Structures are given as structure tokens and as C-alpha cells.
């Protein structure tokens, strides 16, 4: 608390994870609050610090180049005196989709569809730049208000984004590591087959939609390994059969198309 990070000063912690912490911060001169994500320098052992810095800079540049209003905006980035990397991002007030469903239960299709459309606008821009998010999950879909607009969705945490062209565009990607979250991971990511493209994000987004509509994961599993096997091998049950809430048949069919094991059978683009 009180530590200087670039032009910002840390105020209070907002959350923490395996790679670092997120803090509420204030600019020294401007009234605008922000969220600062601090990433420990030891998150990837065995790599020289200068190489970590270069990869972190590239990741920040990739994220800052995305201009969709439905992608979290990056204000600044750098390395502080302790050697930790930091991002300064816009501060969002509201709930991520995981917390919303956990607290308020399954949501009607009439609310879920507009949220998904906004997520698709963010992903469409990233995919146009050949960038795959690779960790689309409810916790990375943040529902906030923007001025007088409510249920405004922002896609956050492009921390394991990858360039479709094969260039590693992230600090945290590493060979032979499974990247993403098991409950929302596309089959081709699980199996490591072929080139991963934006259709993997569409699979994950459809998993998020099922969670929002039913309050349940697409596949029941007691371990991460079982979950990954289900994504690779098990045909999912349509969301309409997992909830008593009405789901339009066209929407149900579209989600099932996005959940095809073969990426070639999914929609070609987020748009």
C-alpha cells in the first residue's frame, strides 16, 4: 500500500492469483482511478530477466493495440523497483460472469445473448490481428456499467494470448504447457493438434454461455484431467436439456455448433 508504480500509487488490493496481485491505484495528478496488475518476476523460472522484460513488453504492446470498447483498456506498463512487471488498466466496477452466476444463479437467454454479442466484438478484433485469447472463461468476462449503459461487457486478461502465425506473444506461454482453464478449453488446445485459431475462443465462449444459462459446467468432472478428456472426447448435452429456463432453439443450435470437436465445423468467425 502506498507503493509507487509508474505515475500511479497503490491504494488497496482487489484480488490475487498464482502469478501476482491486482490493486486499486490512483494517478498522482489525475483523478482517474485504475487497476494495477503486479506480476512477480519468478513466474517463469529459468529465463533471463532481460528476456522476460522483452516478452512482457511485447504482451503489453499487443494488448494496448486492441481498440474494441469491449476489450479492457491498458493505460501503462513497466517494471517497478522490485523487479515486478505491472500493467495499469481501466478500473471496472461490477461482476465477472463467474461471480454473477455463482451469486445470482442462471440467467435468461435474453440477457446472456447481448453479453455474448459484446464478447464476440472484442474477440473479432483480436482474431482480425491473428491473436487468440486462449483463456476465455466466465472470470475473464466482466459485466460492468459504462456511463448510463448497464450490462456492458469487457473481455479481460489477455495474459496468454497467442499469435496465430506461431509467434509467441505472451509472457506466460511456454512450450509443453497446457494454457487455459480446463472447464472451458477447446479440444484442439487439449490435444495440441494443429494450429490454434480464433475458433478455439468461440468454443470456450460457448462453454461460458452454457455456464451462464444453466449455472453448471458443460461437463461434470471431479478432476482437471477428467474435464480435459471430456472436452477431447465427449459430445456435450445441449444447454436446453440442462436447465428449466427456456432457450430459443436457434440459440441452442448455434451454441452446439460452436461446441463441435472439429474446429472446421464451428462458425468461421466471431462476427
BELZI-V287371 format. One record per run of one state. SS is the DSSP state (~ for helix, > for strand, _ for the rest). FROM is the first residue (numbers start at 1). TO is the last residue. Records with the same first field share a line. If there is no record, write none. Layout:
# BELZI-V287371
SS->FROM-TO / FROM-TO
This chain:
# BELZI-V287371
_->1-3 / 6-7 / 17-19 / 28-32 / 40-48 / 65-70 / 72-73 / 80-84 / 91-93 / 105-108 / 129-130 / 133-137 / 147-148 / 156-161 / 164-181 / 185-186 / 192-198 / 215-223 / 234-238 / 242-248 / 259-262 / 266-271
>->4-5 / 8-16 / 20-27 / 33-39 / 71-71 / 74-79 / 85-90 / 94-96 / 131-132 / 141-146 / 149-155 / 162-163
~->49-64 / 97-104 / 109-128 / 138-140 / 182-184 / 187-191 / 199-214 / 224-233 / 239-241 / 249-258 / 263-265
